[in-house]
């Protein structure tokens, strides 16, 4: 709360810990980190909206009920690297099954499951091969293979939280390393 109230408090606190001769470099690191992290979170938000839109449109085309709700959960779960699309697909298929059963369409159950699975597989393919490389490469200014390796290393070191925090932490370390080394 206090960092939001006083925007310079964090920067001034960091400068107190750094020798005066490094103040200019520290200011540059803080500014670059802020800009890259803002771009990263805008990229994540763009990916969520993209995946959510693709799932919703795909399900709407196939006439699946609750397409927006299923698309919302699929997009939100996509934040979790590698495991998120599987969780989102499972939630989406479950919601599709329950809505189909709620309307009494027992004969349509298998076609609905196949349509749901097909849309999720197609969107996952588009996301992994088009959206993620473009969005993360431009937002963090890193090669897609670099991002892939960082997420794998983060997962190996700290599990799911490590995977979620790997790219922002790597971005900060890269900015600090570039400025001071």
C-alpha positions as CSV (number, residue, x, y, z in Angstrom):
1,X,0.0,0.0,0.0
2,X,2.8,2.4,0.9
3,X,4.7,1.7,-2.3
4,X,1.5,2.6,-4.2
5,X,0.9,5.7,-2.2
6,X,4.5,7.0,-2.5
7,X,5.9,5.9,-5.9
8,X,9.5,6.9,-5.1
9,X,9.7,5.1,-1.7
10,X,10.9,1.8,-3.2
11,X,13.5,3.5,-5.4
12,X,14.8,5.6,-2.6
13,X,15.0,2.6,-0.3
14,X,17.0,0.7,-2.9
15,X,19.3,3.7,-3.4
16,X,20.1,3.7,0.4
17,X,21.4,0.2,0.1
18,X,23.6,0.9,-3.0
19,X,26.8,2.9,-2.8
20,X,26.5,6.4,-4.2
21,X,28.9,5.8,-7.1
22,X,26.3,3.3,-8.5
23,X,23.3,5.6,-8.2
24,X,23.0,6.2,-12.0
25,X,23.3,2.5,-12.8
26,X,20.8,1.7,-10.1
27,X,18.3,4.3,-11.5
28,X,18.7,2.7,-15.0
29,X,18.2,-0.8,-13.6
30,X,15.0,0.2,-11.7
31,X,13.6,2.0,-14.8
32,X,14.4,-0.8,-17.2
33,X,13.1,-3.4,-14.8
34,X,9.9,-1.5,-14.4
35,X,9.4,-1.1,-18.1
36,X,10.1,-4.8,-18.9
37,X,7.9,-6.1,-16.1
38,X,5.0,-3.8,-17.2
39,X,5.5,-5.2,-20.8
40,X,5.6,-8.7,-19.4
41,X,2.4,-8.4,-17.5
42,X,0.7,-6.7,-20.5
43,X,1.9,-9.7,-22.5
44,X,0.4,-12.2,-20.0
45,X,-2.9,-10.3,-20.1
46,X,-2.8,-10.3,-23.9
47,X,-2.2,-14.0,-24.0
48,X,-5.1,-14.6,-21.6
49,X,-7.4,-12.5,-23.7
50,X,-6.2,-14.2,-26.9
51,X,-6.7,-17.8,-25.5
52,X,-10.0,-16.9,-23.9
53,X,-11.3,-15.3,-27.2
54,X,-10.1,-18.3,-29.3
55,X,-11.7,-20.8,-27.0
56,X,-15.0,-18.9,-26.8
57,X,-15.2,-18.3,-30.6
58,X,-14.4,-22.0,-31.3
59,X,-17.0,-23.3,-28.9
60,X,-19.5,-20.7,-30.1
61,X,-19.0,-21.9,-33.7
62,X,-19.7,-25.5,-32.6
63,X,-22.8,-24.4,-30.6
64,X,-21.5,-25.4,-27.2
65,X,-23.5,-23.8,-24.4
66,X,-21.6,-21.6,-21.8
67,X,-18.8,-21.0,-24.3
68,X,-17.8,-17.7,-22.7
69,X,-17.6,-19.3,-19.2
70,X,-15.5,-22.2,-20.5
71,X,-13.3,-19.8,-22.5
72,X,-12.8,-17.7,-19.4
73,X,-11.6,-20.6,-17.3
74,X,-9.4,-21.9,-20.2
75,X,-7.8,-18.4,-20.5
76,X,-7.2,-18.0,-16.8
77,X,-5.7,-21.4,-16.4
78,X,-3.4,-20.8,-19.3
79,X,-1.3,-18.5,-17.0
80,X,0.2,-21.7,-15.5
81,X,3.0,-22.8,-17.9
82,X,2.6,-26.3,-19.4
83,X,0.1,-27.6,-16.9
84,X,-2.4,-24.8,-17.3
85,X,-3.8,-25.8,-20.6
86,X,-4.4,-29.3,-19.3
87,X,-6.2,-28.0,-16.2
88,X,-8.2,-25.5,-18.3
89,X,-9.2,-28.3,-20.8
90,X,-10.3,-30.5,-17.9
91,X,-12.4,-27.8,-16.4
92,X,-13.8,-26.8,-19.8
93,X,-14.8,-30.4,-20.7
94,X,-16.3,-30.9,-17.2
95,X,-18.4,-27.7,-17.6
96,X,-19.4,-28.8,-21.1
97,X,-20.5,-32.2,-19.9
98,X,-22.5,-30.8,-17.0
99,X,-24.3,-28.2,-19.2
100,X,-25.1,-30.8,-21.8
101,X,-26.4,-33.2,-19.1
102,X,-28.4,-30.3,-17.5
103,X,-30.3,-29.8,-20.7
104,X,-31.0,-33.5,-21.0
105,X,-29.0,-34.0,-24.2
106,X,-27.7,-37.4,-23.3
107,X,-27.2,-38.4,-27.0
108,X,-25.1,-35.3,-27.6
109,X,-22.6,-36.1,-24.9
110,X,-19.8,-37.7,-27.0
111,X,-20.0,-35.2,-29.8
112,X,-19.8,-32.3,-27.2
113,X,-16.8,-33.9,-25.6
114,X,-15.0,-34.3,-29.0
115,X,-15.8,-30.7,-30.0
116,X,-14.5,-29.4,-26.6
117,X,-11.4,-31.5,-26.8
118,X,-10.8,-30.4,-30.5
119,X,-11.2,-26.7,-29.7
120,X,-8.8,-26.9,-26.7
121,X,-6.2,-28.9,-28.7
122,X,-6.5,-26.4,-31.6
123,X,-6.3,-23.3,-29.3
124,X,-3.3,-24.9,-27.4
125,X,-1.5,-25.4,-30.7
126,X,-2.1,-21.8,-31.8
127,X,-1.2,-20.5,-28.4
128,X,2.1,-22.5,-28.2
129,X,3.2,-21.9,-31.8
130,X,2.0,-18.4,-32.5
131,X,0.8,-16.4,-29.4
132,X,3.5,-17.3,-26.9
133,X,6.6,-16.9,-29.0
134,X,5.3,-13.5,-30.4
135,X,4.0,-12.1,-27.1
136,X,6.9,-13.2,-24.8
137,X,9.6,-12.4,-27.3
138,X,8.3,-8.9,-27.8
139,X,7.3,-8.2,-24.2
140,X,10.5,-9.5,-22.5
141,X,12.8,-9.1,-25.4
142,X,14.1,-12.6,-25.1
143,X,14.3,-15.6,-27.5
144,X,11.4,-18.1,-27.1
145,X,13.9,-20.9,-26.4
146,X,15.4,-18.8,-23.6
147,X,12.0,-18.3,-22.1
148,X,11.3,-22.1,-22.4
149,X,14.6,-23.0,-20.6
150,X,14.0,-20.4,-17.9
151,X,10.5,-21.8,-17.1
152,X,11.9,-25.3,-17.0
153,X,14.7,-24.3,-14.6
154,X,12.2,-22.3,-12.5
155,X,10.0,-25.4,-12.3
156,X,12.9,-27.6,-11.3
157,X,14.0,-25.2,-8.6
158,X,10.7,-24.2,-7.0
159,X,7.9,-26.2,-8.7
160,X,4.8,-24.4,-9.8
161,X,5.6,-21.1,-8.1
162,X,9.0,-21.2,-9.7
163,X,7.4,-21.6,-13.1
164,X,5.1,-18.6,-12.6
165,X,7.9,-16.4,-11.3
166,X,10.7,-17.6,-13.6
167,X,10.3,-15.1,-16.4
168,X,9.9,-11.9,-14.2
169,X,12.8,-12.9,-12.0
170,X,15.0,-13.7,-15.0
171,X,14.0,-10.4,-16.5
172,X,15.1,-8.6,-13.4
173,X,18.4,-10.5,-13.2
174,X,19.1,-9.9,-16.9
175,X,18.6,-6.2,-16.5
176,X,20.8,-6.0,-13.4
177,X,23.5,-8.2,-15.1
178,X,23.5,-6.1,-18.3
179,X,23.9,-2.9,-16.3
180,X,26.5,-3.9,-13.8
181,X,28.5,-6.5,-15.7
